[in-house]
Amino acid sequence: MHGPPLRPVPGLPSILAAVCLLLGAPACTDTPSPRATDPSFSAADVRPAHAYECAAPDGSSFHVSAAPDGDQWTVFLPGRFAPQSRVAHQVPAASGVKFEGPDLLLWTKGPEARVDINGRSFRSCTRVVSPPPAGSTLAPRFRALGQEPGWSLTLFPDRLWFVGAYGRRPLAFPLPEPTGDLAANRTTYRAETPAHTLRVVLRDTSCTDTMSGASFPYTVSLTLNDTTYAGCGTPLS
């Protein structure tokens, strides 16, 4: 039996202690977006970008990210839009910042954006946070994973990064203040964005990954909107 997540774990502050004593209030800063092709991506596997989550008419959502490249920008789109990588240049705008490229418009105004892709216009786009850049002092503190479907959750000092559907669905949330239950050896996080809600429960009970058979010190339950995932987790040194 491991100590509750409210007290230090050998070699690393506990999840709650790390947040309350070391991390301070959560922040949403400009940082890159991961190449989310593997649920076990490393903190170094990222690229600098501004990321936006856009709502589609069918109720689904997708991410658009943009990264500076000299005097131009590269815009990265999800698989439903081809080509997925496009070069855009800044053009004059009455307000905000506007970029245009082949069959592409990205017009940002503070935390909101409009994106036009291949003749389709998406006007409900909201800026989201994403993992820190390679070499950042914001190293990940905790990682959890589960199977069928494969998913992972990484706790950074100022954000939660969930990657679902075997790496095809990356979502970022500002790190909330956790609540702890000493009697139950349990720590809970509740976070939300305009499009999603997330509840994460870390329990200080041993856990075995159903696919690899590997043992972990924490059992993790995660609910994204109305879907619940079960898995295992461990602090990171």
N, C-alpha and C positions, 0 to 999 in steps of 0.2 A: 504494500500500500504506500503510495506517495503522499507527501504532504499536500494540503489543500492549495489551490492556485492563488490563495491570498497571502502566502508566505513564500520566501525565496526558494527557488529550485537550485540545487547545486550547479554552479557554473553560469547561472543566468537568473536575473530577477524573475519572480513569478509574473504571470500575465497582469494581474491586478496591480501588484506593486510597481511593475514597470510603468504602467499607465499613470498611476497616481503620484509616484515619487520621481520618476525620471522624465516622462514624456510631456507632461503639461497638457494644456488644452489642445484638442485636435485642430489641425489646420488643413486647408485645402490649397495646395500650391501647384504651380505649373511644373509638371514632371512628365516623363515619357510613358509610353504605353507598351506593354510587352508583346513580343511575338508569341501569342498564346496558341502554340501548337502542341504543347506537352503539358499536362497538368502539373508536372514536377519541374516547371521552369525555374531557373535560378534568378537571383536578384540582378545578376549582371546581364541577363538576356533581355535587355530593354533598349528602346530607342527614344530620343527626345521627341516629344510631340505635345500638341494641344488636342485633347480628346473631347468629343461631343457624343451624347446619346440622343438618337433621333427616333421619334415615334412614327410608325407607319400606319396607313389607314386601316390595315387589317388587325390592328391591336398589338402587333409585334414591335420590337425595337431593334436598332442596330447602331454600331459605333462607327464614327468617322474620326480619323486623326490626321493632323497636319504637322510636318516638321520642316524647319528652315533648312535650305540647302543653297548656300551662297546668296545670290540675289533673287532666288525663286523659292517656292515651297513645294514639297512633295506631299500629296494628299493620299491617304490610304483608305480604301473602301472595303466593305465586306464582300464575300464571294458572290452574292446575288447581283453585284454590279461589275461588269467587265469593261475595260481593264481595271484591276484593283488598285494599281498605283498610277497616279497622274501628276504631271507637273502643272503648277498654277503660279500666276504672277499677280501681285497686288495691283489693283486698279483704283482710280478715284471713286470715292463714295461720299454721299451727303452726310452720312453718319456711320459710325462703326468702322470696321475694316473689311474690305471686300477682295476676294481672290477669284480669278477666272482661269479656266483651263479647258481642254477639249471636253465638250459636253459636261461641263462642271462649273458650278458657282458655289462658293463658300463665303457667306456674309455673316460676320460675327458682330454682335453688339453686347459687350459685357459678357455675362454668363450665358447668353442665348445666341442661337445661330439659325440661319436658314441655309439649307443645302439643296441645290438643284443638280440632279444626276440623270444623264441620258434623257432629258426632257421632262423628268418627274421632279416636282417640288416638294420638299419636306421642310415645313416651317416651324415645327415643334422640336427643336434640338436644344439640349441643355448641356452645359459644360460639366464634365465629370473629372474626378481625380484619378490618378493612376500610380503605379509603383515608382519609387525614386530612381534616378539614373544610376548607371554603373559607377562604382566608386563613391557613392553617396554615404554620408555618415548615418543615414536612416536605414540601417541594416534590419532585415526581418527578424522578428522576435519569436515567432511561433508559426508552425505550419501544420495543417491538417489535410487529410486526403481520404477519399472513399471510392467505392467501385460501383459499377452497374447502375447508372452511368458514371464513368470516371469524373471526379471533381477534385479540386484542391482549394484550400483557403490559406492565405498568408496574412499574418498580422504584422504590419509595419508600425513604426512609432506614431504615425498620424493617419493611417488608413487600413481598411480591410480590403483585400483583393481576392475575389472569388473567380475561379475559372471552372466552368461547367461544360457538360456535353463533350467530354473527352478533349477539352481544350478549345472548343469552337465558340464558347460563350464567356468572354471576360467581362466582369463587372467590378466597379470600384465604389467604395463607400467611405466617407469620412469616419475615422475611428471615434465611437461614442464613449462616454464614461461607462465603465462596466459596473454591474451590481454583483455582490458576492453573497454566498450563503455558506458560512463556515460549517454549520452543522451538516450540510449536504455535500461539502467539498465541491462547490459548484460556483462557476463564474459565468455571467450572462452578458452578452452584448446585444443591443438593439440599435439598428442603423437603418437609414432610408435615404433614397434619392427621389426625385419627382416620379420615377417610373417603377421603383422597386422597394420592397421592405425586406430586411434581413434580420434574423434572430439566430445567434450562435450561443450554444451552451457547452462549456468545457467542464468535464467531470474528472476528478482525480481518481480514476479507476483504470486499471490496465486494460489494453485493447489490442486485439490481433487483427491485422489486415486480412480480409477474406481472400484476396488474390495471392499475395506474396507470403503470407504466414508470418510477416514481421511483427514484432511486439512494440507497442508504444505506451508511454506512461499515462496518456489522457484519452478518454472517450469523448467524442465530439458529436453533437447533434446540431444540424443547421437547417433552418427553414427559410427558403427564398420564396417570397410571395406565399403561395399555398402549397409549395412542394417541399417535403422534408427529406433530408439526406442524413445518413449515418456514416461515421468513419472514425478515424484515429488521429491523434496529434501528438506533437512533441515540441518542447522549446528548442530554439536554435542558438548555438553558441557563436 
